[in-house]
Amino acid sequence: MNKLPSLIQAVVGSALDRAAGAAGNGDLACGLLAALKRVRLVVSVQAGYSAACSLDDAIHAVFVERALETFGTAEVPPVPLPTRGPPARRATLILEDAAMSCLTLNAYFPGNTAMTLAVTTLAGRLLDCLGGVPDWGCVIRELRMADSDEEEEALSDDRWTAAAVH
């Protein structure tokens, strides 16, 4: 029996519980978005642009599925992304760490199942915190936002070698 989904849920859920101690939904949403961005950065550095685009597609599928769940009930405008501020810093650090733990698990399971489960779990929890579906264009711009310092850190930090993308 495959215990990977419950393991990923436990890692992300535990991190959200810890982060929620002093954070509101907006802070948690900022942390979840940062965690998704961190996973995308690792994938981009280790596996290249095409793999990062596949990851974008997996995240987008969660957004589309959630939007379709509300289809027909009422026309719902996209929810705004929260502004990142100092209170979100703790949530961001905790959730980025959880994302890296999920990527480390990816080395021990076939294919990229752990990574895919991690991003779909993080994306679903992001939508829960936001209370709706944001504009995909805003989200993808945030995820793809180039930050040369982060890329340089990813290439030089030994901790990143434990996170494996197949």
N, C-alpha and C positions, 0 to 999 in steps of 0.2 A: 504494500500500500504506500502510495506517494505522500509523504508528510511535508513536502516542500511548500504547498500553499499555506498550510497552517503555520509553518515556521516563518515565512515571509510576513504573514498577517501579525504574528506575535512580535516580530522585530519592529515593524512599523507601528503597531498598536501601542507597544510599550514606550516607544520614543514619543508618540503623541501624548500619552499619559504624562510622561515626565515633562514634556514641553508645555503642556496645558496648565501646569501648576501656577505659573505667573503670566500666562498669555491669553489673549482673547482670540476669537476666530480669525480675525485679520492677521494677527501675529503668526498663528499656526499656518494660515494660507501662505504667508510669505515664506515660512520655513519649508513648507511642502514644495513650493515653486522652486526654491533654492536647491532642495534635494533633487528634484527632477533635473534641474540645470546641471548639478554636479554629476549625476549619472550620465547625462548626455555628453558632458565634457570628457569623462573617462572613456566613453564609447568612441567619441570622435578621435581622441588621442590614440587609443589602442587599436581601433578597427577601421577608422576612416570615415569620410563624409557619407558614404552610402549607408553604412551601419547606423550612423546618427540619424539619417533620414528615415530609416526603418523604425527607429525608436520613436521619432516624431509621429509616424503613422500609428504606432501602437497607442500612444497617448491620445492622439486625435480620435481614434476609434472609441476610447472611453468617453470622450466628450460627445461624440455623435450618439452613442448609445444612450447616454443620460439625457441628451436633448430629445431623442425620440421617445423616451419614456414619458415626457411631458407633452408630446405632440398631441394635439386634439383636445387637450383639457383647457388650454388657454394660450394665447400668444404671450410669451414671456420674453421681455427684453434681456439682452446679455447683462450679467452682473459685472460690476467693475472689479478690477484687480485692486487689492489694498495697496496703500503706499507703505513702503518699507521704512521703518523707523527704528530707533534704538530698542524699543521693547521686543521687537521681532528677532533681535540678535541671538538670544538664548535659544529660542525655538529653531532658528536656522541652524545653529551649531549642532543641536541634538538631532535634528532630522537629517542633516547632511551626513552625520556619523552613522545613522541608521541606514541610509542609502548606501554608504560605503560597506557596511556590514553585509547588506544584501548582495552587493557586487562581489564580495569575498566568497559568499556562498555559491556564487555562479561558477566558481572554479571547481566545485565539487559535484555539480549536477550536469547532466548531458545538455549539449547545445547551450542556448542562452535562456533556459527556462526560468532560472532564478531572477535574472535581470528583467525579463519580460514581466514576470509576476510582480516584481518590485515596482516597476514604473506604472503598471496598471493599478496596483494598490495605492501608490502615492497619488496618482491622478484622480482616482475615485475619492480618496480622502480630501483632496484639494477641493473638489466640487462640493463635498459635504460641508466643508468649512465655509465656502463661499455662499452656500445656500442656493446655488444655481450654476448655470453654465456661462462662463465669460466669453467674450469675443475671441475666437481662435487666433485671429491675426495678432492680437495683443499678447496672447500667451506664447505663440511661436517666436515673436520678436524677443520676448523676455528670455526664452530658452536658448535662442541663438545669439544673444547679445555677446559680442566678442569682448573678452577681457584678457588681454595678453598676459597679465600677471597670473591669472588662474591657469592659463595654458602652460606658462613657464613653470609654475609650481607642479603641475601634473607631470611634466616631463622630468623634473629633477627630484621629486619627493619619493623616497623608497616605499612609503606606505601605499602608494598607488600600484605598486607591482603586485601586491597581494590581491587586488581586485582584478579578476580576469574576465575578459570578454573573448569568447571563442570565435 
